[in-house]
Amino acid sequence: MPKISYAQAGTDALIEEMQQDATTFHLATSASDELVKEFGSDRVRATPIAEGAFTGIAIGAAGSGYRPIINWGMITFSFVAMDQIVNQAAKIHYMFGGQAKFPITFRASVGGGRRVAAQHSQSPYSMFMNLAGLKMILPSTPYDMKGLLKSAIRDDNPVISFESNRLMGVEGEVPEEDYTVPLGVADIKREGSDVTLVALAWLVHEGLAAAEILEKAGVSVEVIDPRSLVPMDEAAIRASVQKTGRLVIADEAGPTAGASAEIITVVTEDRETFAKLKTPPKRVCALHVPIPYSPGLEDHVFPDRDNIVAGIREVLDAG
């Protein structure tokens, strides 16, 4: 299989889906040369910097039989369209009594690593997880990026694709033939027996590195990538924790009311899984502060493999 970057895998997914379905079109504040060359300016529009406007356009178009793809750029810019997202996209299928479908794919970059300060280094997916009516993906590899994004575009519901800034240049093997990765199916990136590590996005890679470090010390770490935040593969997470008896979550977002808290709840609210826990779960997250511009301070705020190793050792030492 050829190796391509995480970013290119996303573009390839769009090209293939737009080739297969003439009702798909793309709106963003900048038009990709690759997309414009393939589909022309009618289906690939460079919009004014007005996220509220083109998000609203997408909702209307989706209800009229189209399948829009909206790229907000950074997740920061989606906040300008919160009324359209919260009060319309998430609820409109229900409010219409199911009489119309609203298949919209929203794309946005998340996370740090680019030294672009507090407004542009966020991972606020838990804000959107709180809304009923939206599906959410968080790919960590080029393979998953392409497969999940194709599934998102084909889905008849609004789907947000959260895409890690740190992973854009990461390369991996991606099949040339058509394939999809289903929403709501986790991937066990590494099997283990001593502790379950549920890692998100960039921290999947850091988690795998941490597992390698700990293997040398005789610790077997199972690394799970949920891939989808909504729906979440609760069964896979619970099955792993029932096997290992320990849980650590690694997330680039902050801990308060986050995806990490939801994952802990998935485990502790299930009587059978809770009974198998040998120690309390542990979160390894960003500090609960605005993200600093300073490279040294930014690195301090975000967790990495060393923090994950420390978190796992803490859980192991607890019993």
N, C-alpha and C positions, 0 to 999 in steps of 0.2 A: 504494500500500500504506500502511496506517496505521503510525504510529510508536509503539512502546511501549518501556518500559524493559527492561533486562536481567532485572531481578527479576520483572517482570510476565510476561515471555516464559516464564520457568520455571514460574510458576503456571499460565499458559494451557496449557502442555504437559501438566501434571498433570491439569487439568480435562478436556481433550480425550481423553486416554488412559483416564481413569477412566470417562468417559462411554461409551467404546467397549468396555470390558472390565470386567465386574462382579467379576472376581476380583482386581482391583487394590484396594489399600487403603493408607492413609497413617498412619505412626506418627512422632511427634515430641514433644518435651517441651512444645510449645505448638501448639494447633490453629488453623490459619488460618481466620478467619471466613468468607472466601470459599469455602474448601473445605467447611467444615461446613454452610454454607447450601445448597450444591449437593448434597452426598452424605450428610449426617447424621453423627451421632456413632458409628454402627456402623462406617463405613468410614474415618472420619477421627478418630483417637484421640489425645488429649492424654495422654501417658504420664508417669509419675514420672520424676525425673531419674536414670535408671538405664539408660545406653546399652548396657551389657553385656546387660541383660535384654531390651530390645526389639530389639536386634540378633539375639540368639539366637532370639527369637520369630519374627523375619522368616525366618531360615534354616529353621526347622521348617515355617512356613507355606508357604514357596516349595516345599519338598519335598512338600507335601501338595496342590499344584495351584493355589496362589495366586500373585499377582504383587505382592509388597509393595514399597512405596516408603518408604525410611527417611531422615529428615532429622536428621542429627546436630547441625545448627546449625554451629558452628565446627568445623574439623577437629580442634582440640584435644580436643574431647569424644569423638572416636572412639577415642582412646587408652585409654579406660576399657574399650573393647570389643575390645581387640587379640586376645585369645584367640579370641573368636568370629570375628573377621575372618581372622586368620592361620591358625588350626588348623581352622576349620570352613568358613566361606564360600568361601575360596580353594581348598580341597582336597576338599570333600565330594562333588562330582560324580564326581571321579576315584576317591575312596575307595569310593563305591558302585558302581564299575564301570560308570558311565554309565547306571544303571538309573533314575535320577531327575534331573530338571532343577531348577535353583535360580535362577530369574529374580528377582533382587533389584536394585533401584536404590538406591544410597546417595548422599546429597547432603551436601556440606559446603562452607563458605566457606573460602577461603584468602587469604593475602597480607596486605599492610600497608595503610597509608593511613588507618586509623581511629584511630590513636593509642591502641591498647589493649594495648601492651606485649608482652613476649616470648612469653607463653603463647598469646596470641590473634592473633598476626601471622605465623603460620608458613605455609610452602608445602612440606610434607613429602611430596609425592607420590612422590619417589624411594623412600621407605620401602616404599610399596605396589607400586611397579613391580618391586621385587625379588621379589615373590611370583608364582609361576605360578598362574593360575586366575582372575585378576581383570582386567577391562577397565577403562579409564580415559579419561574425556573432560575437556577443559579449554577450554570455549567462551570466545570473546573478544568476541562481538557478540550482541545480542538474537536475530538470525536464527539464529545457530549454537546459542545456548542452547536455543531451542525445538526446533529440528530434531534436535540431538544428544540432548537429553533424551528426546524421543519415541522415538528409536532405542534408547536405553538401556533404557527401560521395556519395549519390545517384545523385547529381546534375551533369550535363554534362559540367559544367564550373569550372574553378579554383575558389576555395573558401578558404579564410583564416579564421580560427577560432581563435579569440583573447580571451584568457582565463585568468581570473584574479588571480594573485598570492594570494590575500587575501582570495579568496573564496574556495581554494582547499580543506580545511577541513570542509567546511560548509555542513551540512546534510539537506536533504529534501526528501519528498515523491516522488518516481518514480515508475510508473507502471511496472509490470513484463512483461505484454504483449507488443507486438510490437506497436510503435507509432512514429510519427514524429511531429515536429513543423515546419511549413512552413517558408521559408525565406521571409522577407519583411512584416511580420505581427507583429505589436506591441502588447504589453500586458498592459492593464490598471490594474496595481497592486493595486490601491486604487482609488475609485471614489471620486470626490470633486467638489466644485462649485466656490471657490474664486480665486484659482490660479492653473495653470498647472505646475507641476514639471516634466521635462523630465530628467531622471537620467540614467546613464550608469554603468553597471557592479556592482562593490562593492558599488557604491554610490546609487544604487537602495535600498539597505538595510539601508544605512544611511538616505536616503530620506524618507523611510517609518517611520523610527524612528523620523525624524524631523516632519513629518505629525502628528504623535501621540502627540508630544510636543505641536504643534500649535493647535491641536484640543481642548486641554484644555483651550486655550485662545479664542476659538470660531472661529478659522480659518479652513476652509475646503480646503484641498490640494488634488488635483488629481495627482497621481503619475503614470507616463507612462514609461515603459521600451521598447525602440525601438527593442531590441533583435537583429535586423539586421541593420548594418550601410549601406550596399549596398546589395540589394535594401532597401531603408528606407520607412517606412509606413508614408508617408507624410499626407495622408488623416486622419489618426487617430490623429496625432499631431495637425493638423489644426482644426479638429472638437472639440478637447478639448479646444484649445485656443479660439475658437469662443464662447464656453460656458462660460469660466471663465474670459476672457478678459485680462489675465495676464500670463506671461511665465517666468520661471526660468529653467536654464539648469545646471545640476550638472555632472561634468566630471572630472575624475582623471588626464586626460591629461591637458597640458597647453592650454591657451585660443587662442593663435595666430594661425590663419588659421586652426582651429581645427574642430572636429565634432560639437562642441557647436556652432560655427559660422555658420556651414551649417544648423543646426536646426533652428537658428534664421532666416536665409535666407528663409527656407521653409515657415516660417510664414509670414515674412514681404513682400515677393515678391507676395504673393497671395492677391489680392485686397480685397476680402471679409473678409479674416482673419485679415488683417492689419486694416481694418475699425473697427474691434471689440476690438482692443487693447486699454486698458485704461491707460497703462503705458508702457514705453520702456522695452523690455526684459532684463533679468539679467543673467549673467554667473557666476557660482560658480565653479572655476577650480583650478588646481594646479598653484602655482606661476611659472612664466616663467623663471626658473633657472634650472641648473643641479641639480639632486636630491642628497641631502647631505647623507653622511653615518651616521652621528650622529642621534640617535633616536629622540632626542628632535627637531633637525632641520628638520628632515624628516617629523615629525608630523606637524610642522609648515607649511611646503610647501604644503602638501596635504589637500584638504578640507574634512570636516566631517559634522556630523549632526548639530553641532553648527554653522558652516559657512553657511549651507543650511538654517537654521532657520533665521539667520541674513539677508541672501539674500532675502528670502521671505518677511520678515518684511520691508525691504527696498522698495521692489516693492509695497507692500500694502500701505506703507506710502506715496508713490509717487502719489497716486490717485486711 
